[in-house]
Amino acid sequence: MSALGRILLVVWGLHLSCVAVRADLPLSWTALGPGGRTIVRVVSTATVCPALQVDAERFPLHVRARPARPNFPILVCEAVLPPDAASVTLDGRQLPLLSRAPERIVILGDTGCRMKNTLVQACHDPNAWPFARIARSAAAWNPDLVLHVGDYFYRDSPCPTGNASCAGSPWGDTWAAAQADFFAPAEPLLQAAPWIFVRGNHEECQRTGNAWFRLLDPRPLPQECTDQTEPYIVPIGARTLFVLDTTTAHDLRAAPETVTYFATQLAALAENRPVWLLSHKPFWAFGTRGQAQGGEVLFRTNPTLQAAVRQGLPDGIELVLSGHLHTTELLAFAQGKPHQFVVGNGGALLDPPLATELVGLDIADQTVSQAETLTGFGYVTLERGEEGWTITPRDTAGLPRPCRFRSTGMSCAPQN
């Protein structure tokens, strides 16, 4: 890379890291929480919370978290909106609301820029870390709802000295890192639609638990960080979204007490409507460990969640939406629903592509009957029509990617 190129990358990185002190704060967004309640969050450098205009009335915001210097020098304010709120503005700017059952849904996950010891992504290069581009193209699609399936914050350690691709980047469990990794690039999409935030393992307490609970978790701020939070439901029209925190679901071994914990959480789900389960870690998914003895070595995940399902999976679950693997993977099973969709290609370093045909393979107690695996950065959209939901994997610019998945009530758009 030329000297000029290195300078431009550093300038771009400093621009992102300095967004937190721009004059256009406060930063605001809306999220759906337990029971479908609409929550407004505002991050500000002010000393008091502002007020919203809800319909024709002034509506106060309350303090969620006061500044805690040096890591979180910002005031976080929030309000739970009345269920019949039709219009909400902050400083004259309209905030997005979900006024009806969503017909256009964006799904994305694993969006942060990887910085961990010597494993470093080029955070200043929008081609190497394209989350900002993804957020802009997803916002331009005009979604009704955004589902983020977890892992927002990836800047675990400092940028190595002399590495221009991430020089000047903030890191750790701090507001500056959270702003650079998520809030600055996501801002167009935060303004476009309400979100549902699923917790990922990168938001566990020993990594960025403070940022998660201060900023994104939709429930009251706990007194201390915990890696076990209760699931909750969000009704959306004829369906229910079941949001499950899988932080403690181990990827390699199924500890009996953890299996019982998740089995109990699943057993508590009793819904008459069809259910989409949102979990950062997939219940059934395949990844590759590379080549050995002339063939590809696959791994299957997640043994903890698979063991919990063996103790009973509630009726009515149509779909499991997850991330964690940095790829796009759509799976259907010979035993019937639920399907498993993995959408973890939102910006973090991608996993190697799978070369093995997955149809016919077994995973836990399931046999794959349909599979679509795509590499490359991007996201997935779901659009509701008269015959069900159309699935469209998209690239970073929002352009549709080829997809052959077909299932009753949910299938990819025909390709020309």
Secondary structure by P-SEA (a helix, b strand, c coil): ccaaaaaaaaaaaaaaaaccccccccccbbbbcccbbbbbbbbccccbbbbbbcccbbbbbbbccccccccccbbbbbbbccccccbbbcccbbbbbbcccccbbbbccccbbbbcccccccccccccccaaaaaaaaaaacccbbbbccccccccccccccccccccccccccaaaaaaaccccaaaaaacbbbbbbbcccccccccaaaaaacccccccccccccbbbbbbbbcccbbbbbbbccccccccccaaaaaaaaaaaaacccccbbbbbbcccccccccccccccbbbbbbccaaaaaaaaacccccccbbbbccccbbbbbbbcccccbbbbcccccccccccccccccccccccccccbbbbbbcccbbbbbbccccbbbbbbcccccccccccccccccccccc
